[in-house]
Amino acid sequence: MHITVEDCEKLLTAYGYELRKGSGSHRAYHKKGATPIIIVTPKKSRYILSPYVKRIIKNLGLEE
């Protein structure tokens, strides 16, 4: 699975999450009544690491 930081942000904002902390390599997305989603952006790649993608899929209920 490959998802860019930009695509991740678009997906999460489409589901009502907003970026509240974006300092350094960590980004925290919050939505009222939902568990915050924290992702770490890799330094040498524009793609989010697989464990974070899986967590996003699970938290958004996109599993098959």
N, C-alpha and C positions, 0 to 999 in steps of 0.2 A: 504494500500500500504506500502510495506516495501522495502527500498533500503538502502544498506550500504553506508558508506562514500566512500569506495573503488569503489563500482559499480557506484556511482554517478560520480566519477572522470573519470572512464573509459568511461562512456556514453558521458560526456561533451567533453572529448578530442577527442572522435570518431567524434563528430560533429564540431570539429575545435576550441573549446574553450581551453584556457590555463589558468592555475592558476597563478595569478599575486600577490595575497595577501593571505597568509595563516597563519597569526599570531592569536594566541588565538583560539577562537571558530568560528570565521568568516573566510570564504573562498570566494574569489571573482574570478570568471572565466570571462575572456574577449575574445571577438572575434571581429575582425574588421568589422564594419558596423552593429553590433548587440548590443542589450542592455546587459550590464553585468548581470551575474547571481550570486547572493550572497546567500550562504547557511550558516546556523549556525549548527555546529555539537554539538549534545547533549553530556553532560559530562558523563552521566551514561548509555548511550546506544550507540550501534554502528550504529543505524539506523537514517536516516534523518527524521525529523518531516514531517508529511503529507502536511502541507501548502507549504513547500519548494519543495516537490516532485511534487505537482500540478503546481507550478510555473515553474519548469523545463519542465514538459510535455507541458505546454502552450507555453513557449518560444521556444521550439524545434519543435513545430507544430506536436506533437504526439497525439493530441486529436482525438477522433473518430468523 
